[in-house]
Amino acid sequence: MQHSIGSPLMWLGFVAFVLVMLALDLGVFHRRPHEVSMREAGIWSAVWVGMSGVFAFGLYSLFGSGKALEFTTGYLIEKALSVDNIFVFVVIFAAFAIPPAYQHRVLFWGILGALVMRALFIWAGSALLERFHFVMYVFGGLLVLTGAKLFFAKTEAEQNPADGWVYRTFRRLVPSTQDLRGSKFLVREGGKWLATPLLAVLVLVEVTDVIFAVDSVPAIFAVTRDPFIVFTSNIFAILGLRSMYFLLAGVVHKFHYLKPALAIILTFVGIKLLLASVAPIPTAVSLAVIASLVAGGVVVSLLRPRAPAAEPVPVRIDAG
């Protein structure tokens, strides 16, 4: 495994912190399903960003500016790429007509699964980079290709989640109810267990995150090879994804130039990986480039608004 500043105690402490925060989130603050207000989402977004800042300061105090800068850059990359997740979540929830009161529950369990999957991706990526140096160039090439594909891809609003292979496979294999049963993922009816549409949406959210992890995890490896920095920056960004979704879901369509900005970011970090052995790009330069691209995407979107896209037509889910 790559050299890491993370001692066993630091790893255990961070994982314990994450578990405690998740338990407080679902068991205390969101024990009863409710629509998350902009104020609540704003407060939680500020809390997660603040905690990330405290963590970065702790790294600076213990290990110097280099590790703090690596964490901050990795966090910003993941945070920026999370915007693409939000675009997709908005389309999925609208297409399946999921009430706002149940969306937090789906995202909570979806992100819990994402935490496990990201840990596996990071472990596998670290092991591959340690054993096979050429994997660095594979990651770099993958990011460049993904950036180019994202730049020219059609928007999520033009895609229907019900037409994808994930949903069609789920409906074919899993007996399901026709409509929602409150916030339940499974119900027992007629002596057998049935999935509700909420479970189908959860599966779509999980698969979406796995697809995005293929981009985001290699992107952070372009900044640092330290598994502890890669993991913590990734996880802090994911933990704030739910509150970020509820904060931006209603306005994210206005930031239509963020998608090409994200495509350029992926291409940039891919090139950074490809050049790592011959012309390494300093982390401070990477942070400045990424921050500028994100800010530029937001500013240009506001200066050049476009007509709103048509709302996705809700899917009618027949009984399985």
N, C-alpha and C positions, 0 to 999 in steps of 0.2 A: 504494500500500500504506500502511496505517496507520503512524503514527510508532512506532518501536520502539527500545528500548534495545539491541537485539541488533545488534552490528556483524557484518560478514562473518566475522571471526575467531571471534567468540563462537558464531555458528551452526555453523561448521565444527568448532570444538572440541567442541561439545555432540554433534553427529552422530557425530564420531569416538569420543567417550566411549561412546555408545550401541552403536556397532558393536563396539567392543572388549569391552564387557560381554556382548553377545550371543554373540560368538565364544568367550569364556571359558565362558559358560554351557553351550552345546551341545558345544563342542570339548574342554573340560577336565572340568568338574564333572558333566556328564550325558552323557558320551560313550557310556556303555553304559546301555541301558534298565533302570531299576530303580524300585521303588515308593518314592516320596518320603515319608520319615517325618515325623512331627509336629515332631521336633527340627530336622531339616533345613529344613523349611518355616518354622519359627519363626526360625531363624537368618537365612535369606534375607529374610524379611519385615522383620526388624530392620535388616538391611543396607540394604535399599531405602528404608525410612523414614528411617534415619540419613543416607543420601546426599541424600535430599530435604531434610532439615533443614540439612545442610551447604550445599547449593545456596541455600536460602532465606537463610542467614546471609551467604553471599557476595553475594547481591543487596542485602541490608541494608547491607553494608559499602561496596559500590560505588555504590548508587543510593538508599539511604535506606529508611525503613520502609514507604513507600507501595508500592513495587514488591515488597518482601518479603511484605507483607500480601496483595497481589493474587495472588502465586504461591501462598501458603499457602491462601488461600480457594479458588482454582481447583483446587488439588491435593486439598483436602478434598472439594469437590463431586464430582470425578472418582472419588475413592476411595470415597465413599459410593455413587455410582451403580454402581460395580464390583460391589457386593454383588448387584445384580440379575443381572449377568453370571454370578456364581457360582451363583445359583439355577438358571439355565438350563443351565450346564455340568454340574451335578450330574444333572439330568434327562436330558440327552443321553447322558452316559457310562453312566448306569444303564440307559437304554432300549436301548442298543446293546451292553450288556455288555462295555465296553472295560476290559480289565485295568488296574489302577493303574499297572503298570510302563510302559504305553504312553501314559498320559494326559499326561505331561509333554511328550512329543514332539509330540503334537497341539497342546497349548497353546503350545509354543514357536513352531511354524510359524504357528499361528493368530494369535499376538500379533505376530509379525514382519509378517504381512500387515496387521494392525491398525495398526501404526506407519505404514506407507505410506498407508493409507486415511485415518488421522487427519490426516496432513500435508496431503493433498489437500483434505480437508474444511476444515481451518483456513485454507489458502491461499484457497480459494474463498470462505469466509465473510468473511475480511478484505477481499478484493477487492469483494465485494458490498456490505459495510457502508460501504466508502469511496466507492463510486460511487452507491449508492442508499440514502439515509437511511431510507426506509420499511421496508427489510429488517429493521431493528431491531425494528419492531413485528410483523413477520411471525414473527421468531424468538420474540418474547415471547408472541404468541398461540399459537404451536406448542407452547411449553413449558407454558403453562397448560392447553391441551387434552390434552397428553400426561399431565400430572400428574393430571387428572381421570380420564382413561382408566385409568391405572395404579391409581388408588385403588379403582376398581370392577371391575378385571379379575380373572378367575379366576386361581388360582395355577398355576405351571408344572407342578406335580405332577398337575394335572387335564388336562394337554395331552400328547399323544403326538407326539414329533418325526417319527415315521414317517408321520403323517397329514398333515403339512404339505406345501405345494407345492414347497419346496426339495428335500426328499428324494425325493419322487415324480418330480420333473423329472430329478434326477440319475440315478436308477435307470433312467428311460426312455431317457436319452440316452447314458449311459456304461456300456459293458460292464464287469461287475464279478464278482468272485469271491463265493462263498457265505459264506465265513468269512475270518477274519483270516489273514495271512501274517506273523506276528511283528509287527515294528514298521514294516513296509513299507507305503507308500501305493500303489505300483504293482508288479505282477509280470508277467513274461512267461511265458505258458503257451499251448501249442498254436500257437506262432508269432505270437501277438498280445499286445499289452499290455492288462492288465486292472486296473481299480481295485479296491482292497480296501475293506472297510467302514470302515477307518481314514481313507481319503480322503473318504468320504461324511461322516464325522463332522467332519473338518477343514473341509469346505465349510459344514456347518451352523454351526460355530463362527465362521467368517469372516462369514457372512451375519448371524449374531446380533450381531457387533460393529458391522457397518455400520448395523444398525437402531438400536443403542444410541448410536452416534456422532451420529445425527440429533438426539438429546436432549442428550448431554453436551457437544458442541462449542458449540452456542448457549448452553448454561448457563454456560460459562466466559466467553463473550463478554459476559455480563451483569455480570461482575466487572471485566474489563479488555479493552481493544481492542488491546493490544500483542501482536502475533503471536508474539513470542519468549516472553512470559509464558504465553500460551495454549498454545503448543506444548510448552514444557518442563514445565509443570504437568500437562498431559495425558499426556505420554510417561512421566514419572516414575511416575504412578499406574498406567499400563498395564504398565510393566516389573515392577512389584511384584504384578501380578495373579495370575501363576502361583503364586507362593509363598503368596499370600493364599488362593487356591483350596485348595491342599493343607492349609493351616492350618485353614480353616473348613468344608471340604466335609462333614465328618462332623457338624457342629453347626449349620450355617447354617439348617437347618429350625427350630431353636429360636427364631430371631429373627424370628418371623412378623409382628411389628409394625414391622419395618424397612421393609417394602414401603409401607405407608401413610405412613411418615415420609419415604421417598424421593419419594412422590407429592406431599407437601406442599412438599418442597424444590424440586422442579421447578416447582410452581405459584408459589412465592415468587420464584424467580429469573426466572420469566417476567414476573411483576408488576414486578420490579425493572427489567427491560428496558423494559416498557411505560411506566414512570414516569420513565425516565432523563432525559428532556428537561424535565420539569416539577417533579419532586420526587425527585431522585436519592437513593438509599439508600447511606449510607457503607459502604465495604468492611468496616470493623471491625464494623459492625452485621450485615452479611451473614454474616461469619465466625461471630459469636456465635449467630445464629439457626440456621445450618446445623449447627454443632457441637452445639447444644442439641437439635435434632431427631434427629440421629443417636444421641446419648447417650440421649435419651428413648425412642427406639425399642428400643434394646438393653435398657434397664432395665425397661420395661413388658413386654417379651417374657419376661424372666426372672421377673418377678413374677406374670405371668398365662400360664403355659405351656398349650399345647393338646395334644390327643392327636396322636401322630405320624401323618402321612399314609401311605397305602399305597405300597409301593415300585412304581415303574414296571415294567411287564411287559417283559422284554427282547424286542427285535424279532428275528424270524427273517428273515434276508436271503436270499432265493432267488437263484440264479445268474442273472446278466443275460445 
